[in-house]
Amino acid sequence: MQSLVTSVHLTVKFNGCVGNKGVRYETNNLDFKVRTDGTVYAAHPVHTPSKQTMFVVTAWDHQTLERWETMVRLLVGEKSQHSGHKQKGKKNASADLIQQQSDTLLPWRQNQNSNGLRRQKRDWVIPPINVPENSRGPFPQQLVRIRSDKDSEIHIRYSITGVGADQPPMEVFSIDPVSGRMYVTRPMDREERASYHLRAHAVDMNGNKVENPIDLYIYVIDMNDNRPEFINQVYNGSVDEGSKPGTYVMTVTANDADDSTTANGMVRYRIVTQTPQSPSQNMFTINSETGDIVTVAAGLDREKVQQYIVIVQATDMEGNLNYGLSNTATAIITVTDVNDNPPEFTTSTYSGEVPENRVEVVVANLTVMDRDQPHSPNWNAVYRIISGDPSGHFTIRTDPITNEGMVTVVKAVDYEMNRAFMLTVMVSNQAPLASGIQMSFQSTAGVTISVTDVNEAPYFPTNQKLIRLEEGVPAGTVLTTFSAVDPDRFMQQAVRYSKLSDPANWLNINATNGQITTAAVLDRESAYIKNNVYEATFLAADNGIPPASGTGTLQIYLIDINDNVPELLPKEAQICEKPNLNVINITAADADIDPNVGPFVFELPSVPSAVRKNWTITRLNGDYAQLSLRIMYLEAGVYDVPITVTDSGNPPLYKTSIIKVKVCPCDENGDCTTIGAVAAAGLGTGAIIAILICIIILLTMVLLFVVWMKRREKERHTKQLLIDPEDDVRDNILKYDEEGGGEEDQDYDLSQLQQPETMDHVLNKAAGVRRVDERPVGAEPQYPIRPVIPHPGDIGDFINEGLRAADNDPTAPPYDSLLVFDYEGSGSTAGSVSSLNSSSSGDQDYDYLNDWGPRFKKLADMYGGGEED
């Protein structure tokens, strides 16, 4: 059910010490307004979905800037009685302005019929409970009282459940279980949570449900406690210079955390300041609701002001600066460049100079001025030559750093043709000029370029020059005149000629007039000829300062003459001693070319007569013929067969050549046998037998040598195992290596190495004490005589005898004398081993060797195990 409110409801006033004169009233609910006398009225017909509605009334004193607020709760019914209530207080002072029969909700009301039976009616719909945020208390603050009409009959306990009660956030709301009074325990924050949904329960003392649970909706009423916050603290935008008023620039946006459906969250924008204030202090305006910044005045010129800094303010409460909260942001507006300034030459004429025949030379630099953005298409200059260069000798390139125009020669100029150029050039930008902007008169200039004369090299008009003549012309023959031209018409200079390249040294040139003569006979068949052409290079030099020279190539095409005789091929051949299909193919080679070569004529001379008697020639074609035997049998051997070959030149040339033919016996396949080939080479049967005998003797000697080497190897293995006494290594010095000592071996007394002059101190020394640098004194024992050829079975005995002799011999190594291999300095941490006796016999205890570490383990094993048996 909805209620319609259309009339005035109540009057509210705030009285201060000086009364309420000059107090202004406002509400946070757009449905209700407050007149200047404090009367609250509905601004338009309002449909309320519940029995009550709540809103805040704010009073402002424009003189003292004091502010008061009160909460108004309006109950809507069939008959509404309203009364005004005055309250003097400060912000968030809450006042119940409605006179009502009771503030108690009876959601579980019961009715009784005429029969005495009680009929359960439908549960009430409890209107929402509105709680203002940021209330200052005191807390807990009562919101409403809930009771059942059964509490007169039984004791009832009340409780609430839901978010804010027994669910996080916990204990925001509480209820007195006996009285049913519901409280809020702390200030509310609508931006944290805007509403709560609780359920109220009524049970008896035993926990039995007395009434059905009811829903309680609690709405947090928004207060203006949040400033608008801009999304960015600094905004960047741009606008073209010269833009018309109303041109869009950028949009700034601020958000308010308060309720956007109320004035608390309604943000309005305005421009506070503009820097610089040129050409007007109001170059831009902003849409108060959307935050769009647009131009409002003409005159934006980047060349005067490149950037504007605009401070934008956002205020809530619909932009009311008196009681709304505000925040500011900075908008940086960059004025972008447009091509509204044409480039202009700094002077109307330029000049330059260029030597003739030079290219890629900068002859003049054209400077321009452009007030647009440097290094942008609006500033970058483009140069064009309008007139004065029909042949395209020059171009103008732009320096990317300085924007200057560099007049560059791209096609060589000739002083003899043009001594000066008068160019007209124009400059523009890469980007077209903005609409309405015309080219400046200073965008065109003149360039004067002077050409300087230089000494140019002579050149041969015909290069390469080709002449044709027959080979074999005699020396001194004039071939042609190969002359050069000096392009310097205004200089009186002489040209002289010389040879630069003449591979065969066949030519001479006149130094004055360039006449070419032969110095030798020209031969087409020479190795210097390539494709019948001989090539020579000549030099033409003038006498200018500095002198210049040019080269020319002369090509001589030599026409062939018949000056080479044909040569017979092959020079050697082989044929069977009896006529069969085995024949010799012959041909000829001629250094000349057609028509001075084939077809060839092959003939056998008439002398000696045996040639034509034994041989015959059969013609195959113009270049080939066959040589074969005329008789039925010819003894094996080597025969010199003369053949005359004649070419087809005019006049023809001929030559008689010898071909060596080997005649040999052949097998059934027509191939020469090995013996036959040898016989054909001139060796008889006896010579062949002698060669075979020598081969057999050589093989026999190799075999005997191998047998002797194997026997020697076997004897080496069966040789006696023991070496002779003279080969005993103990009597020889075996020098393996010398290792230098450490740092301490640099200063030692060499006298310690000398043999003592007297032996008294040795003989008088107590037994068992010896110096390590003395040789033992005493009779040397005699070694047993070793058998010359010991029996292999006595090797073990021999070794044992040698061991015992070494143990009993104090002179045998190691003995207590100075054995210096190399001096490594003093200071060794190891004790002396000079007192050790080499003998394995005696009663000395060597068990201490076990304590000397792994290096002496072998000695400990040898001497620590007791005497030998």
C-alpha positions in Angstrom: 0.0 0.0 0.0 1.3 3.4 -0.9 0.3 6.8 0.6 0.0 10.1 -1.3 1.4 13.2 0.4 0.4 16.5 -1.1 0.0 19.0 1.8 2.0 20.9 4.3 3.1 18.9 7.2 5.0 20.7 9.9 7.1 23.7 10.8 10.7 23.5 12.0 12.7 26.4 13.4 16.2 26.8 14.8 16.5 29.6 17.4 19.9 31.1 18.2 20.9 33.7 20.7 19.8 36.4 18.3 16.8 34.6 17.0 16.3 33.0 13.6 16.6 36.0 11.5 18.5 35.4 8.3 18.4 31.6 8.6 18.0 29.6 5.4 16.6 26.1 5.2 17.3 23.2 2.9 16.6 19.4 2.8 18.5 16.5 1.4 15.3 15.1 0.0 14.2 16.6 -3.3 10.6 15.7 -2.6 10.3 18.1 0.3 11.2 21.8 0.5 11.4 24.3 3.5 10.1 27.8 3.3 11.9 30.8 4.8 9.6 30.6 7.8 10.6 26.9 8.4 7.4 25.3 7.0 8.1 21.9 5.5 5.9 21.1 2.5 5.8 18.5 -0.4 7.3 19.9 -3.6 5.1 17.6 -5.7 2.7 14.7 -5.1 4.8 12.0 -3.4 4.0 8.4 -3.2 5.6 6.8 -0.1 5.9 3.0 -0.1 5.8 2.9 3.7 4.0 4.5 6.6 6.9 6.9 7.3 9.8 8.7 5.6 12.9 10.4 7.0 15.0 13.3 5.7 17.4 15.9 7.1 16.7 19.6 7.4 19.7 21.9 7.4 19.7 25.5 8.6 22.4 28.1 7.6 23.1 31.4 9.2 24.8 33.4 6.4 26.1 36.0 8.9 27.8 33.7 11.4 28.2 30.8 9.0 26.8 28.5 11.7 25.1 25.3 10.6 22.4 23.2 12.2 20.9 19.9 11.2 17.9 17.9 12.4 16.3 14.6 11.4 12.6 14.8 10.5 10.6 11.6 10.6 7.2 11.9 8.9 4.5 9.3 9.6 1.8 9.0 6.9 -1.7 7.8 7.9 -5.4 8.4 7.2 -5.4 11.3 9.6 -2.0 12.8 10.1 -1.5 15.3 12.9 1.6 17.3 12.6 3.1 19.7 15.0 6.2 21.8 14.9 9.0 21.2 17.2 11.8 23.7 17.9 15.3 22.7 18.8 18.3 24.6 19.4 21.5 22.7 18.7 24.4 22.0 16.4 25.1 19.6 13.6 23.5 16.1 13.7 21.1 17.1 16.5 18.2 14.6 16.0 14.6 15.6 17.0 11.4 13.5 16.8 9.0 16.0 15.5 5.9 13.7 15.2 3.3 13.4 17.9 2.0 9.9 17.8 0.1 7.6 20.1 3.1 5.3 20.7 6.7 4.6 19.3 6.1 0.8 19.7 5.7 -1.5 16.7 3.1 -4.3 17.1 3.9 -6.6 14.2 2.2 -9.6 15.8 -1.3 -8.1 16.6 -4.0 -10.7 17.3 -7.9 -10.3 16.8 -10.7 -12.3 18.4 -14.0 -13.2 16.8 -17.5 -13.4 18.4 -17.1 -17.1 19.2 -14.2 -16.4 21.4 -11.8 -18.1 19.0 -8.7 -16.2 18.1 -7.9 -15.8 14.4 -4.3 -15.3 13.3 -4.1 -12.4 11.0 -1.4 -11.8 8.4 1.9 -10.4 9.7 2.4 -6.7 9.3 4.9 -5.2 6.9 7.3 -3.1 9.0 8.3 0.1 7.3 12.0 0.7 6.8 14.0 2.2 9.6 16.1 5.2 8.5 19.3 5.9 10.4 21.4 9.0 9.5 25.2 8.3 9.1 27.9 9.9 11.2 25.6 10.4 14.1 27.5 11.6 17.2 25.4 9.6 19.7 25.2 9.1 22.5 25.3 5.4 21.9 23.6 3.0 22.1 20.9 5.1 20.4 17.4 3.7 20.3 15.9 3.1 16.9 12.5 1.4 17.6 10.8 -0.9 20.1 9.3 -4.2 19.0 6.7 -6.0 21.1 4.1 -8.7 20.8 0.6 -8.4 22.3 1.2 -11.7 23.9 3.7 -10.2 26.4 0.8 -9.6 28.7 0.1 -13.3 29.0 3.6 -14.8 29.0 7.2 -13.6 29.3 8.7 -13.1 25.9 12.3 -12.8 24.9 13.2 -10.7 21.8 16.3 -11.1 19.5 17.5 -10.0 16.1 19.7 -11.8 13.5 21.4 -10.9 10.3 24.3 -8.9 9.0 25.1 -6.2 11.6 23.7 -8.3 14.5 25.1 -11.8 14.7 26.9 -11.7 11.4 29.9 -9.5 10.4 30.0 -6.7 11.0 29.0 -7.9 14.5 26.9 -6.0 17.1 26.2 -2.9 15.0 22.6 -3.3 16.2 21.4 -4.8 19.5 18.0 -5.4 21.2 16.9 -5.5 24.8 15.5 -9.1 25.1 12.9 -8.0 27.7 11.6 -4.7 26.5 12.2 -5.2 22.8 14.0 -1.9 22.3 16.4 -2.0 19.4 19.5 0.2 19.4 22.3 1.2 17.1 25.7 0.9 18.9 28.0 3.1 16.8 28.0 5.7 14.0 27.0 4.4 10.6 28.8 5.0 7.3 26.6 4.8 4.2 29.6 4.6 1.9 30.7 1.4 3.8 27.2 -0.1 3.9 24.0 1.6 2.8 21.4 -0.8 4.2 20.9 -3.7 6.6 18.4 -6.6 6.6 17.6 -8.0 10.0 15.0 -10.5 11.3 13.3 -10.0 14.7 12.4 -13.1 16.8 10.0 -13.5 19.8 10.3 -16.7 21.9 9.1 -17.7 25.4 11.3 -18.4 28.3 11.7 -22.0 27.1 12.9 -20.9 23.7 9.7 -21.8 22.0 8.7 -19.6 19.1 5.8 -17.4 20.0 5.6 -15.3 16.9 6.9 -15.7 13.3 10.1 -13.8 12.6 9.6 -10.4 10.9 11.9 -8.6 8.5 13.5 -5.3 9.5 15.0 -3.1 6.8 17.4 -0.4 8.1 18.5 2.3 5.6 21.5 4.6 6.3 20.6 8.1 5.4 23.4 9.8 3.4 25.2 12.9 4.7 27.4 15.1 2.7 30.7 13.7 4.2 32.7 13.0 1.1 34.4 15.5 -1.2 34.4 15.0 -5.0 37.6 13.2 -6.1 39.0 13.7 -9.6 40.1 10.6 -11.4 43.4 12.3 -12.3 45.0 15.1 -10.5 46.5 16.4 -13.8 44.7 16.2 -17.1 46.4 16.8 -20.5 44.6 18.1 -23.5 45.3 19.9 -26.7 43.6 22.2 -29.1 44.8 23.6 -32.5 45.8 27.2 -32.7 43.2 29.4 -34.3 40.3 27.1 -33.3 36.9 28.6 -33.3 34.9 29.2 -30.1 33.1 26.0 -29.0 35.9 23.7 -30.1 36.1 20.7 -27.8 39.4 20.4 -25.8 39.0 17.7 -23.1 36.8 16.2 -20.4 37.6 16.1 -16.6 35.7 13.8 -14.3 35.3 13.8 -10.5 33.4 11.1 -8.5 31.6 11.7 -5.2 31.2 8.7 -2.9 28.0 10.2 -1.5 24.5 9.2 -2.7 24.3 10.4 -6.3 20.5 10.6 -6.2 20.8 13.3 -3.6 22.4 16.7 -3.7 25.2 15.2 -1.6 26.5 13.3 -4.6 25.6 15.7 -7.4 28.9 17.3 -8.7 29.2 20.5 -10.6 32.3 21.9 -12.3 33.7 25.4 -12.8 37.0 26.9 -13.9 38.8 28.7 -11.1 41.8 30.2 -12.8 43.5 30.3 -16.2 47.2 30.9 -16.7 48.3 32.9 -18.7 45.3 35.2 -19.2 46.3 36.0 -22.8 44.8 37.1 -25.1 41.7 36.8 -22.8 41.2 35.7 -19.2 38.4 33.5 -20.3 39.7 31.5 -23.2 37.9 28.3 -22.1 34.7 27.3 -20.4 33.5 24.0 -18.8 30.2 22.3 -18.8 29.2 22.3 -15.2 27.5 18.8 -15.4 29.7 16.8 -17.8 33.1 18.4 -17.3 33.7 19.1 -21.0 36.2 21.9 -21.6 35.7 23.9 -24.8 37.0 27.1 -26.2 35.0 30.2 -25.6 37.0 32.9 -27.3 39.1 33.2 -30.5 42.7 34.1 -30.7 44.6 30.9 -29.8 48.1 31.4 -31.3 50.9 28.8 -30.5 53.6 31.3 -31.5 52.4 33.5 -28.6 51.1 31.1 -26.0 52.0 27.4 -26.3 50.3 26.1 -23.2 47.5 27.1 -20.8 47.2 25.8 -17.2 43.5 25.7 -16.1 42.5 25.0 -12.5 39.1 23.2 -12.4 37.0 22.9 -9.3 34.4 20.2 -8.6 31.7 20.9 -5.9 28.9 18.6 -4.7 25.5 19.8 -3.4 24.9 20.7 -7.0 27.7 23.2 -7.0 26.6 25.2 -4.0 29.8 26.8 -2.8 28.4 27.8 0.6 27.8 24.4 2.0 29.1 22.0 -0.7 32.4 20.2 -0.5 35.0 21.0 -3.3 38.1 19.6 -4.8 40.4 20.9 -7.6 42.5 19.4 -10.4 44.8 20.9 -13.0 44.1 20.8 -16.8 47.1 21.4 -19.0 46.0 22.5 -22.4 48.6 22.5 -25.1 48.1 24.7 -28.2 49.1 22.5 -31.1 50.7 24.0 -34.2 49.0 24.4 -37.5 50.8 25.6 -40.6 49.8 29.2 -40.4 53.2 30.7 -41.1 54.7 30.2 -44.5 58.6 29.8 -44.7 60.4 32.9 -45.8 63.9 33.4 -47.2 66.1 35.6 -45.0 67.4 37.4 -48.1 66.2 37.8 -51.7 69.4 36.7 -53.5 72.1 34.1 -52.9 75.4 33.3 -54.7 77.8 30.4 -55.0 80.7 29.1 -57.1 81.4 25.6 -58.4 84.4 24.1 -60.4 83.5 22.5 -63.6 83.2 18.7 -63.8 82.5 18.3 -60.1 79.4 16.6 -58.7 77.9 16.3 -55.2 79.3 19.7 -54.3 77.3 22.1 -52.2 77.6 25.5 -53.9 75.2 27.6 -51.7 73.2 27.4 -48.5 69.7 29.0 -48.5 68.5 30.1 -45.1 64.8 30.4 -44.3 62.7 31.5 -41.3 59.5 29.7 -40.2 57.7 30.5 -36.9 55.9 27.2 -36.8 56.8 24.2 -34.6 60.4 23.3 -35.3 61.1 19.9 -36.8 57.5 19.3 -37.6 55.9 19.0 -41.1 54.7 22.6 -40.6 58.3 23.7 -40.2 60.3 21.4 -42.5 61.2 23.2 -45.7 60.9 21.8 -49.2 62.9 23.7 -51.9 62.2 23.7 -55.7 64.1 25.2 -58.6 61.5 27.1 -60.6 63.8 28.3 -63.5 67.4 28.7 -64.7 68.4 25.0 -64.8 66.8 23.3 -67.8 69.4 20.6 -67.9 69.0 19.6 -64.3 72.5 20.3 -63.1 71.4 21.3 -59.6 69.1 20.1 -56.8 68.3 21.6 -53.4 68.4 19.3 -50.4 67.1 20.2 -47.0 69.4 20.1 -43.9 67.3 18.2 -41.3 68.9 20.1 -38.4 69.0 23.7 -39.6 66.3 23.5 -42.2 68.6 25.2 -44.7 68.5 24.5 -48.4 71.8 23.1 -49.8 72.2 23.8 -53.5 74.1 20.7 -54.8 75.6 19.8 -58.2 74.2 16.5 -59.4 75.2 16.8 -63.0 78.7 18.1 -63.9 78.8 21.6 -65.5 81.2 22.6 -68.3 82.9 25.9 -68.2 83.2 25.9 -72.0 79.4 25.6 -72.2 78.0 27.6 -69.3 80.0 30.1 -67.3 77.2 31.0 -64.9 73.6 30.0 -63.8 70.8 32.2 -62.6 68.4 30.1 -60.6 65.0 31.0 -59.2 64.0 28.9 -56.2 60.9 28.7 -54.0 60.4 27.2 -50.5 57.3 25.6 -49.0 56.5 23.2 -46.1 56.0 19.5 -46.1 52.5 20.2 -44.8 50.1 22.4 -46.8 49.3 25.9 -45.4 46.2 26.2 -43.2 43.0 27.3 -44.7 43.1 31.0 -45.5 46.9 31.4 -45.3 48.6 32.6 -48.4 52.2 32.2 -49.6 54.5 35.0 -48.7 56.3 37.1 -51.3 59.5 36.3 -49.5 59.1 32.5 -50.2 60.9 33.1 -53.5 64.6 34.0 -54.0 67.3 34.1 -56.7 70.6 32.1 -56.7 73.6 33.1 -58.9 76.1 30.3 -59.4 79.5 31.0 -61.1 81.4 28.1 -62.9 85.2 28.2 -62.6 87.5 26.7 -65.3 89.8 23.8 -64.5 92.4 21.9 -66.6 90.5 19.0 -68.1 92.1 15.9 -69.4 92.4 15.2 -73.1 90.0 12.5 -74.3 89.9 10.2 -77.3 86.7 10.8 -79.3 86.5 7.2 -80.4 87.2 5.0 -77.4 87.6 2.0 -78.0 88.8 2.3 -81.6 88.7 -0.8 -83.8 90.7 -1.4 -87.0 91.0 -4.5 -89.2 94.0 -5.8 -91.1 95.7 -9.0 -92.1 98.2 -10.6 -89.9 101.8 -10.7 -90.9 102.2 -7.1 -91.9 105.9 -6.0 -91.7 107.4 -3.8 -89.1 107.1 -0.1 -89.7 103.7 -0.3 -91.3 101.4 2.7 -90.5 98.2 1.4 -89.1 96.1 4.5 -88.1 96.2 7.9 -86.3 94.8 7.7 -82.7 94.5 11.3 -81.7 92.9 13.0 -78.6 91.0 16.2 -78.1 91.7 18.8 -75.4 88.4 20.2 -74.1 90.0 23.3 -72.8 89.3 25.6 -75.7 90.4 28.7 -73.9 93.8 27.3 -72.9 96.7 27.0 -75.4 98.0 23.6 -74.5 99.9 20.8 -76.3 99.0 17.2 -76.2 101.6 14.4 -76.2 101.1 10.6 -76.6 102.7 7.6 -75.1 102.0 3.8 -74.7 100.4 2.7 -71.6 99.8 -1.0 -72.4 101.2 -3.0 -75.3 101.5 -6.7 -74.2 103.4 -8.0 -77.2 105.3 -4.7 -77.8 104.1 -4.8 -81.4 103.2 -1.1 -81.8 104.7 2.4 -81.7 102.9 5.8 -81.4 104.1 9.2 -82.5 104.3 11.4 -79.5 103.2 14.5 -81.4 100.4 13.4 -83.7 99.3 10.0 -82.3 100.2 8.0 -85.5 100.3 4.2 -84.8 103.0 2.1 -86.6 104.0 -1.6 -86.2 107.2 -2.4 -84.3 107.1 -6.2 -85.2 105.1 -8.6 -87.3 101.6 -9.2 -85.9 100.7 -12.9 -85.5 97.1 -13.9 -85.1 98.1 -17.2 -83.6 100.0 -15.4 -80.7 99.0 -16.0 -77.1 98.3 -12.2 -76.8 95.4 -12.5 -79.2 91.9 -13.0 -77.7 89.2 -13.8 -80.3 91.4 -12.5 -83.1 91.7 -9.1 -81.4 94.8 -7.5 -80.1 94.3 -4.7 -77.6 96.6 -1.8 -76.6 96.1 1.3 -74.4 97.6 4.7 -75.1 97.9 7.9 -72.9 97.3 11.5 -74.0 98.6 14.2 -71.6 98.5 18.0 -71.8 101.0 20.5 -70.4 98.6 22.3 -68.1 99.1 23.1 -64.4 98.6 20.6 -63.1 98.9 18.4 -66.1 95.9 16.1 -67.0 95.8 12.9 -69.0 93.4 10.6 -70.6 93.5 7.1 -72.0 92.3 5.4 -75.1 92.1 1.8 -76.2 93.0 0.6 -79.7 91.6 -2.8 -80.8 93.2 -4.5 -83.9 91.2 -7.3 -85.5 93.7 -9.6 -87.3 92.5 -11.4 -90.4 94.0 -14.9 -90.7 96.3 -15.9 -93.6 97.6 -19.4 -94.3 100.9 -19.2 -92.5 100.8 -22.5 -90.4 101.4 -26.0 -91.8 99.2 -28.8 -90.6 100.5 -31.2 -87.9 99.8 -35.0 -88.1 98.0 -36.6 -85.1 98.7 -39.0 -83.4 102.5 -39.3 -83.2 102.5 -42.9 -82.1 100.2 -45.9 -82.7 100.0 -49.7 -82.4 98.8 -52.3 -84.9 98.7 -56.2 -85.2 101.4 -57.9 -87.3 98.6 -59.5 -89.4 95.9 -57.6 -91.2 92.5 -57.6 -89.5 90.0 -55.0 -88.4 92.7 -53.3 -86.3 93.6 -49.9 -88.1 95.0 -46.6 -87.1 92.8 -43.4 -87.3 94.8 -40.3 -88.2 93.9 -36.6 -88.4 95.7 -33.2 -88.5 95.8 -30.0 -86.5 96.2 -26.5 -88.0 96.7 -23.3 -86.0 95.0 -21.3 -88.7 91.2 -20.9 -89.1 88.8 -21.5 -91.8 89.3 -21.5 -94.8 93.0 -22.2 -94.2 92.5 -25.5 -92.5 90.7 -28.7 -93.7 89.7 -30.6 -95.6 93.2 -32.2 -95.4 94.9 -34.5 -97.9 96.8 -37.5 -96.3 99.5 -39.2 -98.6 102.3 -41.7 -98.3 105.5 -40.5 -100.0 106.9 -42.6 -102.8 110.4 -42.7 -101.2 111.3 -45.0 -99.7 109.3 -47.5 -101.7 108.8 -49.9 -98.7 106.4 -47.4 -97.2 103.8 -47.7 -99.9 104.6 -51.5 -100.2 103.8 -52.2 -96.6 101.2 -49.5 -95.7 98.1 -47.9 -97.2 95.9 -44.9 -96.3 92.1 -44.8 -96.7 90.3 -41.4 -96.6 87.3 -41.2 -94.2 86.4 -37.5 -94.5 88.0 -34.1 -94.9 89.7 -34.3 -91.5 90.3 -38.1 -90.8 91.9 -41.0 -92.6 92.9 -44.6 -91.7 96.4 -46.1 -91.8 96.6 -50.0 -92.2 98.9 -52.8 -93.4 98.9 -53.5 -97.1 100.8 -56.9 -96.8 99.5 -60.1 -95.0 102.2 -60.2 -92.4 104.8 -57.7 -91.0 107.4 -58.7 -88.4 106.8 -57.3 -85.0 108.8 -54.1 -84.2 108.6 -50.3 -84.3 108.3 -48.7 -87.7 108.6 -45.0 -88.7 105.9 -44.3 -91.3 106.1 -40.9 -93.1 102.8 -39.2 -94.0 102.4 -36.0 -95.9 99.4 -33.7 -94.8 98.3 -30.8 -97.0 95.7 -28.1 -95.9 93.2 -26.2 -98.0 94.7 -22.7 -97.8 95.5 -20.5 -100.7 98.3 -21.3 -101.4 98.1 -24.6 -99.6 100.8 -25.7 -97.1 101.9 -29.2 -96.5 104.2 -31.1 -94.1 105.6 -34.6 -94.0 105.4 -36.0 -90.5 106.6 -39.4 -89.0 104.2 -41.6 -87.0 105.8 -44.4 -84.9 103.8 -47.6 -85.4 104.4 -50.6 -83.1 103.6 -53.9 -84.8 103.0 -56.7 -82.4 101.5 -60.2 -82.2 97.8 -60.1 -81.2 95.4 -62.6 -79.5 92.1 -63.7 -80.8 90.5 -60.4 -79.7 92.9 -58.3 -81.8 94.8 -57.0 -78.7 98.6 -57.1 -78.4 99.9 -59.8 -76.1 102.3 -58.8 -73.3 105.3 -60.7 -74.8 104.4 -59.4 -78.1 104.4 -55.8 -76.8 107.8 -56.3 -75.3 109.0 -57.9 -78.5 107.6 -55.0 -80.3 109.6 -52.7 -78.1 112.8 -54.4 -79.3 113.6 -57.1 -76.5 114.5 -60.6 -77.6 113.6 -63.9 -75.8 116.9 -64.1 -74.0 116.5 -60.7 -72.5 113.0 -61.6 -71.3 114.4 -64.8 -69.6 117.2 -62.8 -67.9 114.6 -60.4 -66.5 112.5 -63.2 -65.0 115.6 -64.9 -63.4 116.5 -61.6 -61.7 113.0 -61.2 -60.3 113.2 -64.8 -58.8 116.5 -64.1 -57.2 115.2 -60.9 -55.6 112.2 -62.7 -54.1 114.5 -65.4 -52.7 116.7 -62.8 -50.9 113.7 -61.2 -49.3 112.5 -64.5 -48.0 115.8 -65.4 -46.5 116.0 -62.0 -44.8 112.6 -62.5 -43.2 113.6 -66.0 -41.9 116.8 -64.6 -40.4 114.9 -61.8 -38.6 112.5 -64.3 -37.0 115.3 -66.5 -35.8 117.1 -63.6 -34.3 114.0 -62.6 -32.5 113.6 -66.1 -31.1 117.2 -66.1 -29.9 116.6 -62.8 -28.1 113.8 -64.4 -26.0 116.0 -67.4 -25.1 118.9 -65.3 -24.0 120.1 -65.4 -20.4 117.9 -63.5 -18.0 120.8 -62.0 -16.0 123.0 -59.2 -17.3 126.8 -59.2 -17.2 128.6 -57.6 -14.3 129.9 -54.8 -16.5 126.3 -53.9 -17.3 125.3 -53.5 -13.6 123.4 -50.3 -13.3 124.8 -49.7 -9.8 128.2 -48.9 -11.3 126.7 -46.3 -13.6 125.3 -42.8 -13.2 121.7 -42.6 -14.3 120.7 -39.0 -14.6 116.9 -38.7 -14.9 116.3 -35.1 -14.1 117.4 -32.1 -12.2 115.0 -30.2 -10.1 116.0 -26.8 -8.8 115.6 -26.2 -5.1 113.5 -23.7 -3.4 114.4 -20.3 -2.1 116.6 -21.7 0.6 119.1 -23.3 -1.9 120.6 -20.0 -2.9 123.1 -19.7 0.0 124.6 -22.9 1.3 128.0 -23.9 2.2 129.7 -25.9 -0.6 132.5 -26.8 1.9 130.1 -29.4 3.3 130.4 -31.3 0.1 134.2 -31.6 0.4 135.9 -34.9 1.5 137.4 -34.6 4.9 141.2 -34.3 5.0 141.5 -36.7 7.9 139.6 -39.7 9.1 140.4 -39.4 12.8 137.2 -37.8 13.8 135.4 -40.7 12.0 137.4 -43.5 13.6 137.2 -42.0 17.1 133.4 -41.5 16.9 131.3 -43.7 19.1 129.6 -46.7 17.5 126.3 -46.2 16.0 126.8 -42.4 15.4 127.7 -41.3 11.9 127.5 -38.2 9.7 125.4 -38.4 6.7 128.1 -36.7 4.6 130.8 -39.4 5.3 131.5 -42.7 3.6 131.6 -45.6 6.0 135.1 -46.6 6.9 135.9 -50.3 7.1 136.7 -53.4 5.1 134.3 -53.9 2.3 132.9 -57.4 2.2 133.7 -59.6 -0.7 130.8 -60.5 -2.9 130.4 -64.2 -3.9 131.5 -65.1 -7.3 128.5 -65.3 -9.6 128.3 -68.1 -12.0 128.8 -67.1 -15.6 125.8 -69.0 -16.9 123.4 -69.7 -14.0 120.9 -72.4 -14.3 117.4 -71.1 -14.8 116.3 -73.1 -11.7 118.8 -71.3 -9.5 117.4 -67.8 -10.2 115.6 -67.7 -6.9 118.7 -68.7 -5.0 120.7 -66.1 -6.8 118.3 -63.3 -5.9 118.3 -64.4 -2.2 122.1 -64.4 -2.1 122.2 -60.9 -3.7 119.8 -59.6 -1.2 121.7 -60.9 1.8 125.0 -59.5 0.4 123.3 -56.1 -0.1 122.0 -56.1 3.4 125.4 -56.8 4.9 127.3 -54.4 2.7 127.5 -50.9 4.2 128.8 -49.5 1.0 125.8 -50.5 -1.0 123.1 -48.0 -1.5 121.7 -46.8 0.7 124.7 -46.3 2.8 125.4 -43.4 5.3 127.3 -41.2 3.0 126.4 -37.9 1.2 124.1 -38.7 -1.7 123.3 -35.3 -3.1 120.8 -35.3 -5.9 119.8 -31.7 -5.4 119.9 -29.2 -2.6 116.4 -28.1 -1.5 117.3 -26.0 1.5 117.2 -26.7 5.2 114.4 -26.7 7.7 112.8 -30.1 6.9 110.3 -31.2 9.4 111.2 -34.8 8.8 113.8 -36.5 11.0 117.1 -37.9 9.8 117.1 -41.4 8.5 120.9 -41.7 8.6 120.8 -43.9 11.6 118.8 -46.6 9.9 120.8 -49.8 9.3 120.4 -51.5 5.9 120.8 -54.9 7.5 117.6 -56.8 8.3 119.3 -58.5 11.2 119.8 -57.0 14.7 117.7 -56.3 17.7 116.7 -52.7 16.8 113.0 -51.9 17.0 111.5 -50.4 13.8 107.9 -50.3 14.9 108.1 -46.5 15.1 108.1 -46.4 11.3 104.3 -47.1 11.5 103.9 -43.6 13.1 105.6 -41.7 10.3 102.6 -41.9 7.9 101.8 -43.6 4.7 105.0 -42.6 3.0 107.0 -44.9 5.3 104.5 -47.7 5.2 106.7 -49.8 2.9 109.7 -49.4 5.2 107.6 -50.4 8.2 106.4 -53.5 6.4 110.0 -54.4 5.4 111.7 -53.8 8.8 109.0 -54.1 11.3 108.1 -57.7 10.7 111.1 -59.4 12.4 114.1 -61.1 11.0 114.1 -63.3 8.0 114.2 -67.0 8.5 
